[in-house]
Amino acid sequence: MSLYENVKETDRRLITIFDAHSRSKAREQLWMIREAGLVEEYDLEGLSEELREATKPWL
């Protein structure tokens, strides 16, 4: 994959994660943020255990 293609793919992923802000998509967005490694577990300590478990990355 060329550098240009890599940057374009990364941009596409970030747009998907951060584009639509709504409560109905919040859980899905948090899962994608966690899956992409953009947040640390420490940052999630204020969230409920249920939400942390529901958005746990599949990796």
BELTAHU-V69728 format. One line per field, one symbol per residue. phi: phi as a letter, one per 40 degrees, with the letter a starting at -180 (. if undefined). burial: I if it has 24 or more other ideal C-beta (glycine too) atoms within 12 Angstrom, else O. A space follows every 50 residues. Layout:
phi=???
burial=???
//
This chain:
phi=.cddccccccdccccccbcccaccbcccccdcccccgcacddccdcccdd ccccbcccc
burial=OOOOOOOOOOOOOOOOIOOOOOOOOOOOIIIIIIOOOOOOOOOOOOOOOO OOOOIOOOO
//
